[in-house]
Amino acid sequence: MAYQSSNLSVLSYANGFTLWHYRTPDLAADVDNVGYFNPAADALHVGDFVFVNTGLGATPTHGVMVVIANDSGVVDLANLTAFATVNSD
């Protein structure tokens, strides 16, 4: 699959920083690839955080990625910092 603009939403914005949410059936390893978010290059800025729910419908992974580059419309996000990866009960 590929980036879907309807799955990206703003959670909060202040002082030039935006907190985003993105959900997708794509795996986290695909979402953090250089260029995945290129269609959103006009909106995403270096330092923005993106809470993600990836792998939906298969192997879900949840966490945060940070926009580390946006140069001439080419966007790169850092690897996922995962939340709630294991339930130890």
N, CA, C and O atoms as a Tinker XYZ file with bonds, in Angstrom:
   356  protein
     1  N      0.837000   -1.175000    0.000000    73     2
     2  CA     0.000000    0.000000    0.000000    64     1     3
     3  C      0.885000    1.244000    0.000000    63     2     4     5
     4  O      2.111000    1.127000    0.002000    81     3
     5  N      0.296000    2.405000   -0.002000    73     3     6
     6  CA     1.053000    3.646000   -0.034000    64     5     7
     7  C      0.412000    4.660000    0.902000    63     6     8     9
     8  O     -0.675000    4.440000    1.437000    81     7
     9  N      1.101000    5.764000    1.084000    73     7    10
    10  CA     0.609000    6.852000    1.915000    64     9    11
    11  C     -0.817000    7.235000    1.513000    63    10    12    13
    12  O     -1.132000    7.341000    0.328000    81    11
    13  N     -1.671000    7.439000    2.516000    73    11    14
    14  CA    -3.049000    7.877000    2.299000    64    13    15
    15  C     -3.268000    9.173000    3.080000    63    14    16    17
    16  O     -3.222000    9.168000    4.310000    81    15
    17  N     -3.501000   10.268000    2.384000    73    15    18
    18  CA    -3.638000   11.564000    3.052000    64    17    19
    19  C     -4.795000   11.588000    4.039000    63    18    20    21
    20  O     -4.732000   12.301000    5.040000    81    19
    21  N     -5.837000   10.833000    3.780000    73    19    22
    22  CA    -6.986000   10.832000    4.693000    64    21    23
    23  C     -6.670000   10.177000    6.041000    63    22    24    25
    24  O     -7.444000   10.311000    6.988000    81    23
    25  N     -5.546000    9.474000    6.132000    73    23    26
    26  CA    -5.154000    8.814000    7.388000    64    25    27
    27  C     -4.206000    9.652000    8.240000    63    26    28    29
    28  O     -3.810000    9.222000    9.324000    81    27
    29  N     -3.837000   10.838000    7.769000    73    27    30
    30  CA    -2.951000   11.738000    8.512000    64    29    31
    31  C     -3.778000   12.886000    9.070000    63    30    32    33
    32  O     -4.476000   13.573000    8.325000    81    31
    33  N     -3.699000   13.094000   10.376000    73    31    34
    34  CA    -4.479000   14.181000   10.983000    64    33    35
    35  C     -3.654000   14.907000   12.037000    63    34    36    37
    36  O     -2.763000   14.330000   12.660000    81    35
    37  N     -3.969000   16.182000   12.220000    73    35    38
    38  CA    -3.301000   17.008000   13.225000    64    37    39
    39  C     -3.962000   16.767000   14.584000    63    38    40    41
    40  O     -5.185000   16.826000   14.708000    81    39
    41  N     -3.147000   16.498000   15.588000    73    39    42
    42  CA    -3.643000   16.380000   16.953000    64    41    43
    43  C     -3.478000   17.685000   17.712000    63    42    44    45
    44  O     -4.330000   18.066000   18.514000    81    43
    45  N     -2.356000   18.371000   17.445000    73    43    46
    46  CA    -2.073000   19.613000   18.153000    64    45    47
    47  C     -1.031000   20.403000   17.371000    63    46    48    49
    48  O     -0.196000   19.842000   16.661000    81    47
    49  N     -1.109000   21.733000   17.525000    73    47    50
    50  CA    -0.158000   22.608000   16.859000    64    49    51
    51  C      0.153000   23.770000   17.788000    63    50    52    53
    52  O     -0.759000   24.379000   18.347000    81    51
    53  N      1.450000   24.087000   17.959000    73    51    54
    54  CA     1.858000   25.249000   18.761000    64    53    55
    55  C      3.305000   25.606000   18.438000    63    54    56    57
    56  O      4.156000   24.730000   18.285000    81    55
    57  N      3.565000   26.894000   18.338000    73    55    58
    58  CA     4.927000   27.412000   18.177000    64    57    59
    59  C      5.704000   26.756000   17.039000    63    58    60    61
    60  O      6.897000   26.488000   17.179000    81    59
    61  N      5.045000   26.498000   15.927000    73    59    62
    62  CA     5.722000   25.918000   14.773000    64    61    63
    63  C      5.924000   24.418000   14.852000    63    62    64    65
    64  O      6.597000   23.843000   13.997000    81    63
    65  N      5.359000   23.773000   15.857000    73    63    66
    66  CA     5.469000   22.323000   16.038000    64    65    67
    67  C      4.085000   21.710000   15.856000    63    66    68    69
    68  O      3.090000   22.240000   16.350000    81    67
    69  N      4.035000   20.594000   15.145000    73    67    70
    70  CA     2.766000   19.890000   14.970000    64    69    71
    71  C      2.901000   18.454000   15.455000    63    70    72    73
    72  O      3.891000   17.777000   15.180000    81    71
    73  N      1.902000   18.015000   16.169000    73    71    74
    74  CA     1.771000   16.628000   16.601000    64    73    75
    75  C      0.722000   15.984000   15.706000    63    74    76    77
    76  O     -0.424000   16.430000   15.653000    81    75
    77  N      1.122000   14.939000   15.011000    73    75    78
    78  CA     0.281000   14.282000   14.020000    64    77    79
    79  C     -0.134000   12.899000   14.488000    63    78    80    81
    80  O      0.448000   12.348000   15.423000    81    79
    81  N     -1.153000   12.337000   13.826000    73    79    82
    82  CA    -1.515000   10.931000   13.977000    64    81    83
    83  C     -1.677000   10.347000   12.582000    63    82    84    85
    84  O     -2.276000   10.965000   11.702000    81    83
    85  N     -1.127000    9.129000   12.390000    73    83    86
    86  CA    -1.260000    8.440000   11.106000    64    85    87
    87  C     -1.543000    6.973000   11.364000    63    86    88    89
    88  O     -0.863000    6.343000   12.174000    81    87
    89  N     -2.547000    6.418000   10.678000    73    87    90
    90  CA    -2.879000    5.000000   10.800000    64    89    91
    91  C     -2.878000    4.356000    9.422000    63    90    92    93
    92  O     -3.319000    4.952000    8.440000    81    91
    93  N     -2.367000    3.113000    9.369000    73    91    94
    94  CA    -2.215000    2.451000    8.072000    64    93    95
    95  C     -2.030000    0.946000    8.245000    63    94    96    97
    96  O     -1.528000    0.500000    9.276000    81    95
    97  N     -2.428000    0.170000    7.257000    73    95    98
    98  CA    -2.092000   -1.245000    7.271000    64    97    99
    99  C     -0.625000   -1.497000    6.886000    63    98   100   101
   100  O     -0.128000   -2.610000    7.057000    81    99
   101  N      0.068000   -0.478000    6.371000    73    99   102
   102  CA     1.481000   -0.619000    6.019000    64   101   103
   103  C      2.317000   -0.876000    7.272000    63   102   104   105
   104  O      1.976000   -0.411000    8.360000    81   103
   105  N      3.397000   -1.609000    7.114000    73   103   106
   106  CA     4.299000   -1.898000    8.226000    64   105   107
   107  C      5.134000   -0.671000    8.580000    63   106   108   109
   108  O      5.408000    0.171000    7.725000    81   107
   109  N      5.533000   -0.581000    9.838000    73   107   110
   110  CA     6.351000    0.545000   10.301000    64   109   111
   111  C      7.629000    0.677000    9.481000    63   110   112   113
   112  O      8.070000    1.792000    9.199000    81   111
   113  N      8.221000   -0.434000    9.102000    73   111   114
   114  CA     9.459000   -0.407000    8.313000    64   113   115
   115  C      9.247000    0.232000    6.948000    63   114   116   117
   116  O     10.195000    0.760000    6.366000    81   115
   117  N      8.031000    0.195000    6.429000    73   115   118
   118  CA     7.723000    0.860000    5.160000    64   117   119
   119  C      7.395000    2.332000    5.373000    63   118   120   121
   120  O      7.793000    3.187000    4.582000    81   119
   121  N      6.667000    2.620000    6.446000    73   119   122
   122  CA     6.236000    3.993000    6.731000    64   121   123
   123  C      7.422000    4.911000    6.997000    63   122   124   125
   124  O      7.384000    6.087000    6.636000    81   123
   125  N      8.479000    4.389000    7.627000    73   123   126
   126  CA     9.622000    5.258000    7.938000    64   125   127
   127  C     10.624000    5.372000    6.791000    63   126   128   129
   128  O     11.661000    6.016000    6.948000    81   127
   129  N     10.338000    4.764000    5.651000    73   127   130
   130  CA    11.234000    4.875000    4.496000    64   129   131
   131  C     11.234000    6.298000    3.939000    63   130   132   133
   132  O     10.212000    6.984000    3.942000    81   131
   133  N     12.389000    6.717000    3.469000    73   131   134
   134  CA    12.499000    8.011000    2.810000    64   133   135
   135  C     11.507000    8.050000    1.656000    63   134   136   137
   136  O     11.480000    7.148000    0.819000    81   135
   137  N     10.694000    9.097000    1.614000    73   135   138
   138  CA     9.776000    9.291000    0.512000    64   137   139
   139  C      8.352000    8.858000    0.769000    63   138   140   141
   140  O      7.452000    9.272000    0.038000    81   139
   141  N      8.107000    8.033000    1.787000    73   139   142
   142  CA     6.742000    7.558000    2.046000    64   141   143
   143  C      5.790000    8.733000    2.239000    63   142   144   145
   144  O      4.671000    8.719000    1.724000    81   143
   145  N      6.229000    9.750000    2.978000    73   143   146
   146  CA     5.380000   10.898000    3.284000    64   145   147
   147  C      5.583000   12.075000    2.321000    63   146   148   149
   148  O      5.149000   13.187000    2.625000    81   147
   149  N      6.222000   11.862000    1.183000    73   147   150
   150  CA     6.441000   12.965000    0.237000    64   149   151
   151  C      5.161000   13.712000   -0.135000    63   150   152   153
   152  O      5.205000   14.935000   -0.266000    81   151
   153  N      4.022000   13.036000   -0.313000    73   151   154
   154  CA     2.809000   13.787000   -0.649000    64   153   155
   155  C      2.389000   14.791000    0.432000    63   154   156   157
   156  O      1.598000   15.695000    0.162000    81   155
   157  N      2.913000   14.635000    1.651000    73   155   158
   158  CA     2.590000   15.557000    2.743000    64   157   159
   159  C      3.734000   16.519000    3.036000    63   158   160   161
   160  O      3.772000   17.136000    4.100000    81   159
   161  N      4.657000   16.646000    2.103000    73   159   162
   162  CA     5.852000   17.471000    2.319000    64   161   163
   163  C      5.532000   18.919000    2.675000    63   162   164   165
   164  O      6.267000   19.540000    3.443000    81   163
   165  N      4.454000   19.459000    2.133000    73   163   166
   166  CA     4.097000   20.852000    2.430000    64   165   167
   167  C      3.619000   21.033000    3.867000    63   166   168   169
   168  O      3.653000   22.147000    4.388000    81   167
   169  N      3.178000   19.970000    4.509000    73   167   170
   170  CA     2.629000   20.065000    5.864000    64   169   171
   171  C      3.608000   19.624000    6.950000    63   170   172   173
   172  O      3.609000   20.180000    8.048000    81   171
   173  N      4.435000   18.632000    6.647000    73   171   174
   174  CA     5.351000   18.082000    7.654000    64   173   175
   175  C      6.636000   18.898000    7.732000    63   174   176   177
   176  O      7.205000   19.286000    6.712000    81   175
   177  N      7.083000   19.151000    8.962000    73   175   178
   178  CA     8.297000   19.938000    9.183000    64   177   179
   179  C      9.260000   19.169000   10.076000    63   178   180   181
   180  O      8.843000   18.392000   10.934000    81   179
   181  N     10.537000   19.393000    9.868000    73   179   182
   182  CA    11.553000   18.740000   10.694000    64   181   183
   183  C     11.253000   19.024000   12.162000    63   182   184   185
   184  O     11.039000   20.170000   12.557000    81   183
   185  N     11.241000   17.972000   12.950000    73   183   186
   186  CA    10.953000   18.075000   14.381000    64   185   187
   187  C      9.522000   17.737000   14.745000    63   186   188   189
   188  O      9.229000   17.505000   15.919000    81   187
   189  N      8.616000   17.702000   13.769000    73   187   190
   190  CA     7.246000   17.280000   14.045000    64   189   191
   191  C      7.246000   15.820000   14.510000    63   190   192   193
   192  O      8.067000   15.020000   14.061000    81   191
   193  N      6.324000   15.485000   15.407000    73   191   194
   194  CA     6.138000   14.112000   15.871000    64   193   195
   195  C      4.914000   13.538000   15.170000    63   194   196   197
   196  O      3.923000   14.234000   14.950000    81   195
   197  N      5.000000   12.258000   14.822000    73   195   198
   198  CA     3.869000   11.559000   14.212000    64   197   199
   199  C      3.596000   10.303000   15.037000    63   198   200   201
   200  O      4.379000    9.354000   15.009000    81   199
   201  N      2.474000   10.302000   15.779000    73   199   202
   202  CA     2.031000    9.078000   16.431000    64   201   203
   203  C      1.488000    8.179000   15.332000    63   202   204   205
   204  O      0.691000    8.616000   14.502000    81   203
   205  N      1.918000    6.920000   15.327000    73   203   206
   206  CA     1.495000    6.015000   14.261000    64   205   207
   207  C      0.890000    4.733000   14.815000    63   206   208   209
   208  O      1.299000    4.217000   15.856000    81   207
   209  N     -0.088000    4.247000   14.085000    73   207   210
   210  CA    -0.633000    2.908000   14.260000    64   209   211
   211  C     -0.398000    2.234000   12.921000    63   210   212   213
   212  O     -1.081000    2.548000   11.946000    81   211
   213  N      0.556000    1.312000   12.854000    73   211   214
   214  CA     0.923000    0.670000   11.598000    64   213   215
   215  C      0.592000   -0.815000   11.652000    63   214   216   217
   216  O      0.321000   -1.366000   12.719000    81   215
   217  N      0.619000   -1.449000   10.494000    73   215   218
   218  CA     0.370000   -2.878000   10.412000    64   217   219
   219  C     -1.046000   -3.276000   10.800000    63   218   220   221
   220  O     -1.289000   -4.416000   11.197000    81   219
   221  N     -1.970000   -2.347000   10.686000    73   219   222
   222  CA    -3.350000   -2.631000   11.089000    64   221   223
   223  C     -3.935000   -3.739000   10.219000    63   222   224   225
   224  O     -3.762000   -3.736000    9.000000    81   223
   225  N     -4.620000   -4.674000   10.841000    73   223   226
   226  CA    -5.198000   -5.794000   10.123000    64   225   227
   227  C     -4.267000   -6.981000   10.012000    63   226   228   229
   228  O     -4.670000   -8.043000    9.538000    81   227
   229  N     -3.028000   -6.817000   10.443000    73   227   230
   230  CA    -2.048000   -7.911000   10.366000    64   229   231
   231  C     -1.297000   -7.989000   11.695000    63   230   232   233
   232  O     -1.731000   -8.668000   12.626000    81   231
   233  N     -0.181000   -7.295000   11.770000    73   231   234
   234  CA     0.625000   -7.244000   12.987000    64   233   235
   235  C      0.749000   -5.793000   13.401000    63   234   236   237
   236  O      1.684000   -5.113000   12.978000    81   235
   237  N     -0.173000   -5.297000   14.222000    73   235   238
   238  CA    -0.146000   -3.875000   14.565000    64   237   239
   239  C      1.052000   -3.492000   15.427000    63   238   240   241
   240  O      1.480000   -4.229000   16.315000    81   239
   241  N      1.568000   -2.315000   15.124000    73   239   242
   242  CA     2.653000   -1.709000   15.879000    64   241   243
   243  C      2.267000   -0.252000   16.111000    63   242   244   245
   244  O      1.754000    0.418000   15.214000    81   243
   245  N      2.520000    0.227000   17.321000    73   243   246
   246  CA     2.111000    1.581000   17.685000    64   245   247
   247  C      3.304000    2.315000   18.274000    63   246   248   249
   248  O      4.126000    1.724000   18.974000    81   247
   249  N      3.394000    3.611000   17.984000    73   247   250
   250  CA     4.498000    4.380000   18.542000    64   249   251
   251  C      4.574000    5.764000   17.947000    63   250   252   253
   252  O      3.582000    6.321000   17.478000    81   251
   253  N      5.783000    6.308000   17.977000    73   251   254
   254  CA     6.011000    7.658000   17.477000    64   253   255
   255  C      7.214000    7.666000   16.542000    63   254   256   257
   256  O      8.193000    6.951000   16.752000    81   255
   257  N      7.115000    8.487000   15.513000    73   255   258
   258  CA     8.220000    8.752000   14.592000    64   257   259
   259  C      8.412000   10.260000   14.548000    63   258   260   261
   260  O      7.461000   11.014000   14.753000    81   259
   261  N      9.621000   10.698000   14.285000    73   259   262
   262  CA     9.932000   12.121000   14.209000    64   261   263
   263  C     10.374000   12.448000   12.786000    63   262   264   265
   264  O     11.141000   11.698000   12.182000    81   263
   265  N      9.888000   13.567000   12.254000    73   263   266
   266  CA    10.328000   14.024000   10.937000    64   265   267
   267  C     11.767000   14.505000   11.080000    63   266   268   269
   268  O     12.035000   15.496000   11.761000    81   267
   269  N     12.703000   13.788000   10.424000    73   267   270
   270  CA    14.118000   14.149000   10.558000    64   269   271
   271  C     14.647000   14.896000    9.339000    63   270   272   273
   272  O     15.719000   15.499000    9.396000    81   271
   273  N     13.897000   14.857000    8.232000    73   271   274
   274  CA    14.329000   15.595000    7.044000    64   273   275
   275  C     13.123000   15.895000    6.159000    63   274   276   277
   276  O     12.193000   15.096000    6.045000    81   275
   277  N     13.169000   17.059000    5.543000    73   275   278
   278  CA    12.195000   17.450000    4.527000    64   277   279
   279  C     12.917000   18.441000    3.639000    63   278   280   281
   280  O     12.928000   19.645000    3.897000    81   279
   281  N     13.518000   17.913000    2.591000    73   279   282
   282  CA    14.352000   18.720000    1.711000    64   281   283
   283  C     13.837000   18.606000    0.280000    63   282   284   285
   284  O     13.850000   17.524000   -0.307000    81   283
   285  N     13.394000   19.709000   -0.268000    73   283   286
   286  CA    12.886000   19.756000   -1.649000    64   285   287
   287  C     11.774000   18.740000   -1.874000    63   286   288   289
   288  O     11.682000   18.132000   -2.940000    81   287
   289  N     10.930000   18.561000   -0.862000    73   287   290
   290  CA     9.789000   17.662000   -1.003000    64   289   291
   291  C     10.063000   16.210000   -0.701000    63   290   292   293
   292  O      9.179000   15.367000   -0.848000    81   291
   293  N     11.288000   15.901000   -0.277000    73   291   294
   294  CA    11.629000   14.528000    0.097000    64   293   295
   295  C     11.639000   14.439000    1.621000    63   294   296   297
   296  O     12.471000   15.049000    2.293000    81   295
   297  N     10.684000   13.655000    2.153000    73   295   298
   298  CA    10.466000   13.563000    3.595000    64   297   299
   299  C     11.037000   12.264000    4.131000    63   298   300   301
   300  O     10.898000   11.210000    3.511000    81   299
   301  N     11.691000   12.348000    5.307000    73   299   302
   302  CA    12.220000   11.159000    5.983000    64   301   303
   303  C     11.822000   11.217000    7.447000    63   302   304   305
   304  O     11.986000   12.247000    8.102000    81   303
   305  N     11.302000   10.115000    7.957000    73   303   306
   306  CA    10.967000    9.991000    9.368000    64   305   307
   307  C     11.928000    9.014000   10.024000    63   306   308   309
   308  O     12.383000    8.056000    9.399000    81   307
   309  N     12.230000    9.268000   11.292000    73   307   310
   310  CA    13.085000    8.365000   12.061000    64   309   311
   311  C     12.380000    7.031000   12.253000    63   310   312   313
   312  O     11.159000    6.941000   12.130000    81   311
   313  N     13.148000    6.010000   12.552000    73   311   314
   314  CA    12.571000    4.706000   12.858000    64   313   315
   315  C     11.595000    4.827000   14.019000    63   314   316   317
   316  O     11.696000    5.738000   14.841000    81   315
   317  N     10.665000    3.912000   14.073000    73   315   318
   318  CA     9.622000    3.899000   15.088000    64   317   319
   319  C     10.194000    3.697000   16.486000    63   318   320   321
   320  O     11.022000    2.815000   16.711000    81   319
   321  N      9.742000    4.523000   17.413000    73   319   322
   322  CA     9.924000    4.256000   18.841000    64   321   323
   323  C      8.596000    3.674000   19.287000    63   322   324   325
   324  O      7.592000    4.380000   19.375000    81   323
   325  N      8.601000    2.377000   19.567000    73   323   326
   326  CA     7.358000    1.644000   19.785000    64   325   327
   327  C      6.802000    1.850000   21.187000    63   326   328   329
   328  O      7.544000    2.015000   22.155000    81   327
   329  N      5.469000    1.838000   21.269000    73   327   330
   330  CA     4.724000    1.849000   22.521000    64   329   331
   331  C      4.003000    0.508000   22.656000    63   330   332   333
   332  O      3.605000   -0.083000   21.653000    81   331
   333  N      3.834000    0.033000   23.865000    73   331   334
   334  CA     2.994000   -1.135000   24.146000    64   333   335
   335  C      3.252000   -2.295000   23.206000    63   334   336   337
   336  O      2.332000   -2.807000   22.569000    81   335
   337  N      4.509000   -2.709000   23.123000    73   335   338
   338  CA     4.828000   -3.793000   22.210000    64   337   339
   339  C      4.510000   -5.169000   22.775000    63   338   340   341
   340  O      4.274000   -6.109000   22.016000    81   339
   341  N      4.501000   -5.299000   24.101000    73   339   342
   342  CA     4.252000   -6.602000   24.709000    64   341   343
   343  C      3.356000   -6.419000   25.930000    63   342   344   345
   344  O      3.570000   -5.510000   26.732000    81   343
   345  N      2.381000   -7.261000   26.065000    73   343   346
   346  CA     1.559000   -7.286000   27.261000    64   345   347
   347  C      2.098000   -8.390000   28.148000    63   346   348   349
   348  O      1.982000   -9.568000   27.810000    81   347
   349  N      2.682000   -8.028000   29.273000    73   347   350
   350  CA     3.376000   -9.001000   30.111000    64   349   351
   351  C      2.476000   -9.648000   31.164000    63   350   352   353
   352  O      2.985000  -10.294000   32.079000    81   351
   353  N      1.169000   -9.495000   31.063000    73   351   354
   354  CA     0.268000  -10.122000   32.029000    64   353   355
   355  C      0.276000  -11.610000   31.918000    63   354   356
   356  O     -0.431000  -12.288000   32.663000    81   355
